[in-house]
């Protein structure tokens, strides 16, 4: 995929990228923990914000960063 196509990601793409269940991505997006935008009935994610979120989570103490 071209870079422009990867800029905006779907729930499925984010789940694959982070190696998490889609249900976890929905939960994190709905709670506002994961940066996301709801467009109609679907969630969309900006890759650079997901990367930034992950870096912040990785720097947290070993408590469960993703519940």
CHARMM-style PDB file with segment names, atoms N, HN, CA, C and O in Angstrom:
ATOM      1  N   UNK     1       0.830  -1.197   0.000  1.00  0.00      PROA
ATOM      2  CA  UNK     1       0.000   0.000   0.000  1.00  0.00      PROA
ATOM      3  C   UNK     1       0.870   1.255   0.000  1.00  0.00      PROA
ATOM      4  O   UNK     1       1.965   1.272   0.563  1.00  0.00      PROA
ATOM      5  N   UNK     2       0.374   2.274  -0.625  1.00  0.00      PROA
ATOM      6  HN  UNK     2      -0.515   2.260  -1.082  1.00  0.00      PROA
ATOM      7  CA  UNK     2       1.082   3.547  -0.632  1.00  0.00      PROA
ATOM      8  C   UNK     2       0.949   4.219   0.721  1.00  0.00      PROA
ATOM      9  O   UNK     2       0.029   3.918   1.481  1.00  0.00      PROA
ATOM     10  N   UNK     3       1.854   5.116   1.018  1.00  0.00      PROA
ATOM     11  HN  UNK     3       2.602   5.360   0.400  1.00  0.00      PROA
ATOM     12  CA  UNK     3       1.844   5.823   2.299  1.00  0.00      PROA
ATOM     13  C   UNK     3       0.519   6.553   2.531  1.00  0.00      PROA
ATOM     14  O   UNK     3      -0.011   6.526   3.641  1.00  0.00      PROA
ATOM     15  N   UNK     4      -0.015   7.197   1.506  1.00  0.00      PROA
ATOM     16  HN  UNK     4       0.416   7.218   0.604  1.00  0.00      PROA
ATOM     17  CA  UNK     4      -1.266   7.932   1.643  1.00  0.00      PROA
ATOM     18  C   UNK     4      -2.411   7.008   2.044  1.00  0.00      PROA
ATOM     19  O   UNK     4      -3.292   7.410   2.803  1.00  0.00      PROA
ATOM     20  N   UNK     5      -2.406   5.780   1.543  1.00  0.00      PROA
ATOM     21  HN  UNK     5      -1.690   5.454   0.925  1.00  0.00      PROA
ATOM     22  CA  UNK     5      -3.450   4.825   1.886  1.00  0.00      PROA
ATOM     23  C   UNK     5      -3.335   4.368   3.337  1.00  0.00      PROA
ATOM     24  O   UNK     5      -4.346   4.079   3.977  1.00  0.00      PROA
ATOM     25  N   UNK     6      -2.121   4.303   3.854  1.00  0.00      PROA
ATOM     26  HN  UNK     6      -1.300   4.538   3.334  1.00  0.00      PROA
ATOM     27  CA  UNK     6      -1.906   3.829   5.219  1.00  0.00      PROA
ATOM     28  C   UNK     6      -2.095   4.929   6.259  1.00  0.00      PROA
ATOM     29  O   UNK     6      -2.134   4.638   7.454  1.00  0.00      PROA
ATOM     30  N   UNK     7      -2.212   6.158   5.840  1.00  0.00      PROA
ATOM     31  HN  UNK     7      -2.180   6.394   4.869  1.00  0.00      PROA
ATOM     32  CA  UNK     7      -2.353   7.275   6.772  1.00  0.00      PROA
ATOM     33  C   UNK     7      -3.603   7.115   7.642  1.00  0.00      PROA
ATOM     34  O   UNK     7      -3.543   7.328   8.852  1.00  0.00      PROA
ATOM     35  N   UNK     8      -4.715   6.748   7.045  1.00  0.00      PROA
ATOM     36  HN  UNK     8      -4.764   6.574   6.061  1.00  0.00      PROA
ATOM     37  CA  UNK     8      -5.975   6.545   7.759  1.00  0.00      PROA
ATOM     38  C   UNK     8      -6.254   5.048   7.787  1.00  0.00      PROA
ATOM     39  O   UNK     8      -6.238   4.380   6.753  1.00  0.00      PROA
ATOM     40  N   UNK     9      -6.512   4.530   8.994  1.00  0.00      PROA
ATOM     41  HN  UNK     9      -6.525   5.072   9.834  1.00  0.00      PROA
ATOM     42  CA  UNK     9      -6.665   3.094   9.168  1.00  0.00      PROA
ATOM     43  C   UNK     9      -8.055   2.742   9.700  1.00  0.00      PROA
ATOM     44  O   UNK     9      -8.703   3.554  10.361  1.00  0.00      PROA
ATOM     45  N   UNK    10      -8.496   1.534   9.405  1.00  0.00      PROA
ATOM     46  HN  UNK    10      -7.970   0.875   8.868  1.00  0.00      PROA
ATOM     47  CA  UNK    10      -9.759   1.007   9.908  1.00  0.00      PROA
ATOM     48  C   UNK    10      -9.501   0.261  11.223  1.00  0.00      PROA
ATOM     49  O   UNK    10      -8.353   0.066  11.622  1.00  0.00      PROA
ATOM     50  N   UNK    11     -10.574  -0.147  11.881  1.00  0.00      PROA
ATOM     51  HN  UNK    11     -11.506   0.011  11.557  1.00  0.00      PROA
ATOM     52  CA  UNK    11     -10.454  -0.944  13.104  1.00  0.00      PROA
ATOM     53  C   UNK    11      -9.662  -2.219  12.821  1.00  0.00      PROA
ATOM     54  O   UNK    11      -8.769  -2.583  13.586  1.00  0.00      PROA
ATOM     55  N   UNK    12      -9.986  -2.887  11.736  1.00  0.00      PROA
ATOM     56  HN  UNK    12     -10.712  -2.591  11.114  1.00  0.00      PROA
ATOM     57  CA  UNK    12      -9.306  -4.131  11.387  1.00  0.00      PROA
ATOM     58  C   UNK    12      -7.807  -3.887  11.172  1.00  0.00      PROA
ATOM     59  O   UNK    12      -6.977  -4.661  11.650  1.00  0.00      PROA
ATOM     60  N   UNK    13      -7.466  -2.828  10.465  1.00  0.00      PROA
ATOM     61  HN  UNK    13      -8.139  -2.199  10.076  1.00  0.00      PROA
ATOM     62  CA  UNK    13      -6.058  -2.522  10.202  1.00  0.00      PROA
ATOM     63  C   UNK    13      -5.302  -2.186  11.486  1.00  0.00      PROA
ATOM     64  O   UNK    13      -4.162  -2.613  11.667  1.00  0.00      PROA
ATOM     65  N   UNK    14      -5.936  -1.420  12.378  1.00  0.00      PROA
ATOM     66  HN  UNK    14      -6.862  -1.073  12.231  1.00  0.00      PROA
ATOM     67  CA  UNK    14      -5.292  -1.071  13.643  1.00  0.00      PROA
ATOM     68  C   UNK    14      -5.111  -2.329  14.500  1.00  0.00      PROA
ATOM     69  O   UNK    14      -4.068  -2.510  15.127  1.00  0.00      PROA
ATOM     70  N   UNK    15      -6.114  -3.184  14.523  1.00  0.00      PROA
ATOM     71  HN  UNK    15      -6.961  -3.037  14.014  1.00  0.00      PROA
ATOM     72  CA  UNK    15      -6.020  -4.430  15.287  1.00  0.00      PROA
ATOM     73  C   UNK    15      -4.857  -5.285  14.781  1.00  0.00      PROA
ATOM     74  O   UNK    15      -4.100  -5.839  15.579  1.00  0.00      PROA
ATOM     75  N   UNK    16      -4.717  -5.391  13.481  1.00  0.00      PROA
ATOM     76  HN  UNK    16      -5.331  -4.942  12.833  1.00  0.00      PROA
ATOM     77  CA  UNK    16      -3.613  -6.155  12.911  1.00  0.00      PROA
ATOM     78  C   UNK    16      -2.285  -5.482  13.224  1.00  0.00      PROA
ATOM     79  O   UNK    16      -1.317  -6.150  13.588  1.00  0.00      PROA
ATOM     80  N   UNK    17      -2.236  -4.175  13.083  1.00  0.00      PROA
ATOM     81  HN  UNK    17      -3.022  -3.632  12.787  1.00  0.00      PROA
ATOM     82  CA  UNK    17      -1.012  -3.408  13.303  1.00  0.00      PROA
ATOM     83  C   UNK    17      -0.517  -3.548  14.744  1.00  0.00      PROA
ATOM     84  O   UNK    17       0.678  -3.728  14.982  1.00  0.00      PROA
ATOM     85  N   UNK    18      -1.457  -3.463  15.714  1.00  0.00      PROA
ATOM     86  HN  UNK    18      -2.428  -3.317  15.521  1.00  0.00      PROA
ATOM     87  CA  UNK    18      -1.094  -3.540  17.126  1.00  0.00      PROA
ATOM     88  C   UNK    18      -1.148  -4.969  17.661  1.00  0.00      PROA
ATOM     89  O   UNK    18      -0.790  -5.226  18.811  1.00  0.00      PROA
ATOM     90  N   UNK    19      -1.596  -5.893  16.816  1.00  0.00      PROA
ATOM     91  HN  UNK    19      -1.886  -5.684  15.882  1.00  0.00      PROA
ATOM     92  CA  UNK    19      -1.747  -7.305  17.217  1.00  0.00      PROA
ATOM     93  C   UNK    19      -2.660  -7.443  18.426  1.00  0.00      PROA
ATOM     94  O   UNK    19      -2.339  -8.114  19.407  1.00  0.00      PROA
ATOM     95  N   UNK    20      -3.809  -6.783  18.320  1.00  0.00      PROA
ATOM     96  HN  UNK    20      -4.070  -6.238  17.523  1.00  0.00      PROA
ATOM     97  CA  UNK    20      -4.850  -6.836  19.342  1.00  0.00      PROA
ATOM     98  C   UNK    20      -6.146  -7.281  18.691  1.00  0.00      PROA
ATOM     99  O   UNK    20      -6.287  -7.228  17.469  1.00  0.00      PROA
ATOM    100  N   UNK    21      -7.087  -7.718  19.505  1.00  0.00      PROA
ATOM    101  HN  UNK    21      -6.973  -7.761  20.498  1.00  0.00      PROA
ATOM    102  CA  UNK    21      -8.403  -8.100  19.000  1.00  0.00      PROA
ATOM    103  C   UNK    21      -9.163  -6.845  18.562  1.00  0.00      PROA
ATOM    104  O   UNK    21      -8.993  -5.771  19.139  1.00  0.00      PROA
ATOM    105  N   UNK    22      -9.997  -6.996  17.541  1.00  0.00      PROA
ATOM    106  HN  UNK    22     -10.135  -7.868  17.073  1.00  0.00      PROA
ATOM    107  CA  UNK    22     -10.808  -5.858  17.083  1.00  0.00      PROA
ATOM    108  C   UNK    22     -11.686  -5.338  18.214  1.00  0.00      PROA
ATOM    109  O   UNK    22     -11.901  -4.130  18.323  1.00  0.00      PROA
ATOM    110  N   UNK    23     -12.196  -6.234  19.057  1.00  0.00      PROA
ATOM    111  HN  UNK    23     -12.022  -7.215  18.968  1.00  0.00      PROA
ATOM    112  CA  UNK    23     -13.041  -5.818  20.187  1.00  0.00      PROA
ATOM    113  C   UNK    23     -12.273  -4.882  21.123  1.00  0.00      PROA
ATOM    114  O   UNK    23     -12.851  -3.943  21.671  1.00  0.00      PROA
ATOM    115  N   UNK    24     -10.985  -5.132  21.306  1.00  0.00      PROA
ATOM    116  HN  UNK    24     -10.516  -5.895  20.861  1.00  0.00      PROA
ATOM    117  CA  UNK    24     -10.154  -4.268  22.150  1.00  0.00      PROA
ATOM    118  C   UNK    24     -10.005  -2.894  21.522  1.00  0.00      PROA
ATOM    119  O   UNK    24     -10.049  -1.880  22.219  1.00  0.00      PROA
ATOM    120  N   UNK    25      -9.830  -2.856  20.215  1.00  0.00      PROA
ATOM    121  HN  UNK    25      -9.794  -3.680  19.648  1.00  0.00      PROA
ATOM    122  CA  UNK    25      -9.711  -1.571  19.516  1.00  0.00      PROA
ATOM    123  C   UNK    25     -11.000  -0.775  19.659  1.00  0.00      PROA
ATOM    124  O   UNK    25     -10.957   0.423  19.940  1.00  0.00      PROA
ATOM    125  N   UNK    26     -12.158  -1.427  19.469  1.00  0.00      PROA
ATOM    126  HN  UNK    26     -12.193  -2.400  19.241  1.00  0.00      PROA
ATOM    127  CA  UNK    26     -13.448  -0.745  19.652  1.00  0.00      PROA
ATOM    128  C   UNK    26     -13.565  -0.191  21.072  1.00  0.00      PROA
ATOM    129  O   UNK    26     -13.969   0.956  21.264  1.00  0.00      PROA
ATOM    130  N   UNK    27     -13.211  -1.006  22.062  1.00  0.00      PROA
ATOM    131  HN  UNK    27     -12.883  -1.938  21.906  1.00  0.00      PROA
ATOM    132  CA  UNK    27     -13.310  -0.591  23.463  1.00  0.00      PROA
ATOM    133  C   UNK    27     -12.435   0.626  23.731  1.00  0.00      PROA
ATOM    134  O   UNK    27     -12.882   1.590  24.353  1.00  0.00      PROA
ATOM    135  N   UNK    28     -11.185   0.585  23.264  1.00  0.00      PROA
ATOM    136  HN  UNK    28     -10.821  -0.198  22.759  1.00  0.00      PROA
ATOM    137  CA  UNK    28     -10.268   1.698  23.481  1.00  0.00      PROA
ATOM    138  C   UNK    28     -10.720   2.966  22.748  1.00  0.00      PROA
ATOM    139  O   UNK    28     -10.583   4.069  23.276  1.00  0.00      PROA
ATOM    140  N   UNK    29     -11.251   2.810  21.548  1.00  0.00      PROA
ATOM    141  HN  UNK    29     -11.362   1.914  21.119  1.00  0.00      PROA
ATOM    142  CA  UNK    29     -11.738   3.969  20.783  1.00  0.00      PROA
ATOM    143  C   UNK    29     -12.968   4.575  21.449  1.00  0.00      PROA
ATOM    144  O   UNK    29     -13.065   5.795  21.584  1.00  0.00      PROA
ATOM    145  N   UNK    30     -13.907   3.730  21.866  1.00  0.00      PROA
ATOM    146  HN  UNK    30     -13.828   2.739  21.757  1.00  0.00      PROA
ATOM    147  CA  UNK    30     -15.137   4.221  22.493  1.00  0.00      PROA
ATOM    148  C   UNK    30     -14.868   4.917  23.816  1.00  0.00      PROA
ATOM    149  O   UNK    30     -15.560   5.871  24.170  1.00  0.00      PROA
ATOM    150  N   UNK    31     -13.866   4.444  24.547  1.00  0.00      PROA
ATOM    151  HN  UNK    31     -13.304   3.669  24.259  1.00  0.00      PROA
ATOM    152  CA  UNK    31     -13.547   5.047  25.844  1.00  0.00      PROA
ATOM    153  C   UNK    31     -12.702   6.315  25.698  1.00  0.00      PROA
ATOM    154  O   UNK    31     -12.522   7.060  26.662  1.00  0.00      PROA
ATOM    155  N   UNK    32     -12.189   6.556  24.497  1.00  0.00      PROA
ATOM    156  HN  UNK    32     -12.335   5.951  23.714  1.00  0.00      PROA
ATOM    157  CA  UNK    32     -11.366   7.731  24.260  1.00  0.00      PROA
ATOM    158  C   UNK    32      -9.896   7.506  24.584  1.00  0.00      PROA
ATOM    159  O   UNK    32      -9.095   8.437  24.494  1.00  0.00      PROA
ATOM    160  N   UNK    33      -9.528   6.279  24.961  1.00  0.00      PROA
ATOM    161  HN  UNK    33     -10.179   5.523  25.034  1.00  0.00      PROA
ATOM    162  CA  UNK    33      -8.125   5.983  25.277  1.00  0.00      PROA
ATOM    163  C   UNK    33      -7.261   5.951  24.025  1.00  0.00      PROA
ATOM    164  O   UNK    33      -6.100   6.358  24.060  1.00  0.00      PROA
ATOM    165  N   UNK    34      -7.815   5.474  22.934  1.00  0.00      PROA
ATOM    166  HN  UNK    34      -8.758   5.142  22.906  1.00  0.00      PROA
ATOM    167  CA  UNK    34      -7.106   5.371  21.666  1.00  0.00      PROA
ATOM    168  C   UNK    34      -7.595   6.495  20.763  1.00  0.00      PROA
ATOM    169  O   UNK    34      -8.804   6.638  20.578  1.00  0.00      PROA
ATOM    170  N   UNK    35      -6.701   7.297  20.196  1.00  0.00      PROA
ATOM    171  HN  UNK    35      -5.719   7.182  20.346  1.00  0.00      PROA
ATOM    172  CA  UNK    35      -7.148   8.416  19.349  1.00  0.00      PROA
ATOM    173  C   UNK    35      -7.855   7.914  18.097  1.00  0.00      PROA
ATOM    174  O   UNK    35      -7.282   7.184  17.288  1.00  0.00      PROA
ATOM    175  N   UNK    36      -9.114   8.321  17.956  1.00  0.00      PROA
ATOM    176  HN  UNK    36      -9.580   8.913  18.613  1.00  0.00      PROA
ATOM    177  CA  UNK    36      -9.931   7.856  16.835  1.00  0.00      PROA
ATOM    178  C   UNK    36     -11.017   8.870  16.526  1.00  0.00      PROA
ATOM    179  O   UNK    36     -11.348   9.728  17.344  1.00  0.00      PROA
ATOM    180  N   UNK    37     -11.565   8.749  15.319  1.00  0.00      PROA
ATOM    181  HN  UNK    37     -11.296   8.053  14.654  1.00  0.00      PROA
ATOM    182  CA  UNK    37     -12.672   9.594  14.891  1.00  0.00      PROA
ATOM    183  C   UNK    37     -13.769   8.676  14.382  1.00  0.00      PROA
ATOM    184  O   UNK    37     -13.507   7.757  13.606  1.00  0.00      PROA
ATOM    185  N   UNK    38     -14.983   8.922  14.813  1.00  0.00      PROA
ATOM    186  HN  UNK    38     -15.196   9.668  15.444  1.00  0.00      PROA
ATOM    187  CA  UNK    38     -16.101   8.135  14.315  1.00  0.00      PROA
ATOM    188  C   UNK    38     -16.696   8.861  13.113  1.00  0.00      PROA
ATOM    189  O   UNK    38     -17.126  10.010  13.212  1.00  0.00      PROA
ATOM    190  N   UNK    39     -16.712   8.177  11.994  1.00  0.00      PROA
ATOM    191  HN  UNK    39     -16.363   7.244  11.913  1.00  0.00      PROA
ATOM    192  CA  UNK    39     -17.261   8.725  10.751  1.00  0.00      PROA
ATOM    193  C   UNK    39     -18.510   7.901  10.447  1.00  0.00      PROA
ATOM    194  O   UNK    39     -18.421   6.753  10.012  1.00  0.00      PROA
ATOM    195  N   UNK    40     -19.664   8.502  10.682  1.00  0.00      PROA
ATOM    196  HN  UNK    40     -19.736   9.435  11.035  1.00  0.00      PROA
ATOM    197  CA  UNK    40     -20.901   7.730  10.542  1.00  0.00      PROA
ATOM    198  C   UNK    40     -20.918   6.654  11.610  1.00  0.00      PROA
ATOM    199  O   UNK    40     -20.881   6.951  12.804  1.00  0.00      PROA
ATOM    200  N   UNK    41     -20.972   5.405  11.177  1.00  0.00      PROA
ATOM    201  HN  UNK    41     -21.002   5.163  10.207  1.00  0.00      PROA
ATOM    202  CA  UNK    41     -21.000   4.282  12.114  1.00  0.00      PROA
ATOM    203  C   UNK    41     -19.647   3.568  12.209  1.00  0.00      PROA
ATOM    204  O   UNK    41     -19.540   2.527  12.857  1.00  0.00      PROA
ATOM    205  N   UNK    42     -18.624   4.121  11.570  1.00  0.00      PROA
ATOM    206  HN  UNK    42     -18.711   4.967  11.043  1.00  0.00      PROA
ATOM    207  CA  UNK    42     -17.319   3.450  11.550  1.00  0.00      PROA
ATOM    208  C   UNK    42     -16.255   4.316  12.215  1.00  0.00      PROA
ATOM    209  O   UNK    42     -16.349   5.543  12.244  1.00  0.00      PROA
ATOM    210  N   UNK    43     -15.245   3.641  12.746  1.00  0.00      PROA
ATOM    211  HN  UNK    43     -15.168   2.645  12.723  1.00  0.00      PROA
ATOM    212  CA  UNK    43     -14.120   4.325  13.371  1.00  0.00      PROA
ATOM    213  C   UNK    43     -12.965   4.417  12.383  1.00  0.00      PROA
ATOM    214  O   UNK    43     -12.728   3.499  11.599  1.00  0.00      PROA
ATOM    215  N   UNK    44     -12.254   5.533  12.432  1.00  0.00      PROA
ATOM    216  HN  UNK    44     -12.446   6.279  13.069  1.00  0.00      PROA
ATOM    217  CA  UNK    44     -11.054   5.713  11.623  1.00  0.00      PROA
ATOM    218  C   UNK    44      -9.941   6.224  12.529  1.00  0.00      PROA
ATOM    219  O   UNK    44     -10.183   6.940  13.501  1.00  0.00      PROA
ATOM    220  N   UNK    45      -8.715   5.837  12.183  1.00  0.00      PROA
ATOM    221  HN  UNK    45      -8.519   5.256  11.394  1.00  0.00      PROA
ATOM    222  CA  UNK    45      -7.548   6.119  13.012  1.00  0.00      PROA
ATOM    223  C   UNK    45      -6.441   6.675  12.134  1.00  0.00      PROA
ATOM    224  O   UNK    45      -6.209   6.188  11.028  1.00  0.00      PROA
ATOM    225  N   UNK    46      -5.762   7.692  12.630  1.00  0.00      PROA
ATOM    226  HN  UNK    46      -5.950   8.088  13.528  1.00  0.00      PROA
ATOM    227  CA  UNK    46      -4.622   8.252  11.914  1.00  0.00      PROA
ATOM    228  C   UNK    46      -3.376   7.515  12.410  1.00  0.00      PROA
ATOM    229  O   UNK    46      -3.101   7.498  13.610  1.00  0.00      PROA
ATOM    230  N   UNK    47      -2.635   6.915  11.504  1.00  0.00      PROA
ATOM    231  HN  UNK    47      -2.858   6.928  10.529  1.00  0.00      PROA
ATOM    232  CA  UNK    47      -1.503   6.058  11.853  1.00  0.00      PROA
ATOM    233  C   UNK    47      -0.496   6.778  12.741  1.00  0.00      PROA
ATOM    234  O   UNK    47      -0.018   6.197  13.716  1.00  0.00      PROA
ATOM    235  N   UNK    48      -0.167   8.015  12.431  1.00  0.00      PROA
ATOM    236  HN  UNK    48      -0.556   8.486  11.639  1.00  0.00      PROA
ATOM    237  CA  UNK    48       0.836   8.717  13.231  1.00  0.00      PROA
ATOM    238  C   UNK    48       0.367   8.915  14.667  1.00  0.00      PROA
ATOM    239  O   UNK    48       1.189   8.920  15.584  1.00  0.00      PROA
ATOM    240  N   UNK    49      -0.952   9.080  14.886  1.00  0.00      PROA
ATOM    241  HN  UNK    49      -1.620   9.075  14.141  1.00  0.00      PROA
ATOM    242  CA  UNK    49      -1.470   9.211  16.250  1.00  0.00      PROA
ATOM    243  C   UNK    49      -1.457   7.869  16.978  1.00  0.00      PROA
ATOM    244  O   UNK    49      -1.236   7.820  18.188  1.00  0.00      PROA
ATOM    245  N   UNK    50      -1.695   6.781  16.243  1.00  0.00      PROA
ATOM    246  HN  UNK    50      -1.875   6.822  15.260  1.00  0.00      PROA
ATOM    247  CA  UNK    50      -1.608   5.442  16.829  1.00  0.00      PROA
ATOM    248  C   UNK    50      -0.167   5.168  17.257  1.00  0.00      PROA
ATOM    249  O   UNK    50       0.068   4.639  18.344  1.00  0.00      PROA
ATOM    250  N   UNK    51       0.789   5.522  16.412  1.00  0.00      PROA
ATOM    251  HN  UNK    51       0.598   5.952  15.530  1.00  0.00      PROA
ATOM    252  CA  UNK    51       2.205   5.336  16.747  1.00  0.00      PROA
ATOM    253  C   UNK    51       2.576   6.136  17.998  1.00  0.00      PROA
ATOM    254  O   UNK    51       3.269   5.630  18.881  1.00  0.00      PROA
ATOM    255  N   UNK    52       2.117   7.372  18.067  1.00  0.00      PROA
ATOM    256  HN  UNK    52       1.554   7.783  17.350  1.00  0.00      PROA
ATOM    257  CA  UNK    52       2.402   8.229  19.219  1.00  0.00      PROA
ATOM    258  C   UNK    52       1.762   7.643  20.482  1.00  0.00      PROA
ATOM    259  O   UNK    52       2.399   7.605  21.535  1.00  0.00      PROA
ATOM    260  N   UNK    53       0.503   7.184  20.382  1.00  0.00      PROA
ATOM    261  HN  UNK    53      -0.014   7.214  19.527  1.00  0.00      PROA
ATOM    262  CA  UNK    53      -0.192   6.562  21.507  1.00  0.00      PROA
ATOM    263  C   UNK    53       0.584   5.337  21.989  1.00  0.00      PROA
ATOM    264  O   UNK    53       0.755   5.143  23.193  1.00  0.00      PROA
ATOM    265  N   UNK    54       1.052   4.516  21.056  1.00  0.00      PROA
ATOM    266  HN  UNK    54       0.914   4.674  20.078  1.00  0.00      PROA
ATOM    267  CA  UNK    54       1.788   3.306  21.418  1.00  0.00      PROA
ATOM    268  C   UNK    54       3.085   3.643  22.145  1.00  0.00      PROA
ATOM    269  O   UNK    54       3.429   2.999  23.136  1.00  0.00      PROA
ATOM    270  N   UNK    55       3.800   4.647  21.658  1.00  0.00      PROA
ATOM    271  HN  UNK    55       3.521   5.170  20.854  1.00  0.00      PROA
ATOM    272  CA  UNK    55       5.053   5.060  22.315  1.00  0.00      PROA
ATOM    273  C   UNK    55       4.782   5.488  23.760  1.00  0.00      PROA
ATOM    274  O   UNK    55       5.542   5.154  24.668  1.00  0.00      PROA
ATOM    275  N   UNK    56       3.692   6.229  23.958  1.00  0.00      PROA
ATOM    276  HN  UNK    56       3.074   6.500  23.220  1.00  0.00      PROA
ATOM    277  CA  UNK    56       3.341   6.666  25.314  1.00  0.00      PROA
ATOM    278  C   UNK    56       2.990   5.467  26.182  1.00  0.00      PROA
ATOM    279  O   UNK    56       3.408   5.395  27.337  1.00  0.00      PROA
ATOM    280  N   UNK    57       2.227   4.527  25.640  1.00  0.00      PROA
ATOM    281  HN  UNK    57       1.887   4.585  24.701  1.00  0.00      PROA
ATOM    282  CA  UNK    57       1.854   3.326  26.402  1.00  0.00      PROA
ATOM    283  C   UNK    57       3.093   2.506  26.764  1.00  0.00      PROA
ATOM    284  O   UNK    57       3.180   1.957  27.862  1.00  0.00      PROA
ATOM    285  N   UNK    58       4.030   2.426  25.856  1.00  0.00      PROA
ATOM    286  HN  UNK    58       3.960   2.872  24.964  1.00  0.00      PROA
ATOM    287  CA  UNK    58       5.245   1.642  26.076  1.00  0.00      PROA
ATOM    288  C   UNK    58       6.118   2.255  27.160  1.00  0.00      PROA
ATOM    289  O   UNK    58       6.909   1.550  27.787  1.00  0.00      PROA
ATOM    290  N   UNK    59       5.986   3.555  27.391  1.00  0.00      PROA
ATOM    291  HN  UNK    59       5.343   4.127  26.882  1.00  0.00      PROA
ATOM    292  CA  UNK    59       6.821   4.218  28.385  1.00  0.00      PROA
ATOM    293  C   UNK    59       6.179   4.216  29.776  1.00  0.00      PROA
ATOM    294  O   UNK    59       6.799   4.667  30.738  1.00  0.00      PROA
ATOM    295  N   UNK    60       4.944   3.712  29.894  1.00  0.00      PROA
ATOM    296  HN  UNK    60       4.440   3.345  29.112  1.00  0.00      PROA
ATOM    297  CA  UNK    60       4.281   3.644  31.187  1.00  0.00      PROA
ATOM    298  C   UNK    60       4.903   2.532  32.036  1.00  0.00      PROA
ATOM    299  O   UNK    60       5.475   1.589  31.489  1.00  0.00      PROA
ATOM    300  N   UNK    61       4.798   2.632  33.364  1.00  0.00      PROA
ATOM    301  HN  UNK    61       4.333   3.398  33.808  1.00  0.00      PROA
ATOM    302  CA  UNK    61       5.265   1.520  34.207  1.00  0.00      PROA
ATOM    303  C   UNK    61       4.561   0.222  33.809  1.00  0.00      PROA
ATOM    304  O   UNK    61       3.548   0.266  33.112  1.00  0.00      PROA
ATOM    305  N   UNK    62       5.069  -0.908  34.230  1.00  0.00      PROA
ATOM    306  HN  UNK    62       5.892  -0.943  34.796  1.00  0.00      PROA
ATOM    307  CA  UNK    62       4.601  -2.215  33.788  1.00  0.00      PROA
ATOM    308  C   UNK    62       3.165  -2.557  34.158  1.00  0.00      PROA
ATOM    309  O   UNK    62       2.737  -3.682  33.900  1.00  0.00      PROA
ATOM    310  N   UNK    63       2.404  -1.647  34.746  1.00  0.00      PROA
ATOM    311  HN  UNK    63       2.753  -0.733  34.955  1.00  0.00      PROA
ATOM    312  CA  UNK    63       0.991  -1.894  34.946  1.00  0.00      PROA
ATOM    313  C   UNK    63       0.365  -2.106  33.599  1.00  0.00      PROA
ATOM    314  O   UNK    63       0.926  -1.682  32.588  1.00  0.00      PROA
ATOM    315  N   UNK    64      -0.777  -2.748  33.550  1.00  0.00      PROA
ATOM    316  HN  UNK    64      -1.232  -3.092  34.370  1.00  0.00      PROA
ATOM    317  CA  UNK    64      -1.444  -3.031  32.276  1.00  0.00      PROA
ATOM    318  C   UNK    64      -1.806  -1.724  31.583  1.00  0.00      PROA
ATOM    319  O   UNK    64      -2.733  -1.030  32.000  1.00  0.00      PROA
ATOM    320  N   UNK    65      -1.080  -1.394  30.533  1.00  0.00      PROA
ATOM    321  HN  UNK    65      -0.327  -1.958  30.194  1.00  0.00      PROA
ATOM    322  CA  UNK    65      -1.328  -0.180  29.762  1.00  0.00      PROA
ATOM    323  C   UNK    65      -2.583  -0.319  28.928  1.00  0.00      PROA
ATOM    324  O   UNK    65      -3.306   0.657  28.730  1.00  0.00      PROA
ATOM    325  N   UNK    66      -2.853  -1.519  28.434  1.00  0.00      PROA
ATOM    326  HN  UNK    66      -2.265  -2.312  28.594  1.00  0.00      PROA
ATOM    327  CA  UNK    66      -4.057  -1.785  27.654  1.00  0.00      PROA
ATOM    328  C   UNK    66      -4.861  -2.782  28.453  1.00  0.00      PROA
ATOM    329  O   UNK    66      -4.468  -3.939  28.603  1.00  0.00      PROA
ATOM    330  N   UNK    67      -5.994  -2.328  28.968  1.00  0.00      PROA
ATOM    331  HN  UNK    67      -6.314  -1.388  28.846  1.00  0.00      PROA
ATOM    332  CA  UNK    67      -6.824  -3.198  29.809  1.00  0.00      PROA
ATOM    333  C   UNK    67      -7.674  -4.129  28.989  1.00  0.00      PROA
ATOM    334  OT1 UNK    67      -8.429  -4.926  29.545  1.00  0.00      PROA
TER     335      UNK     67
END
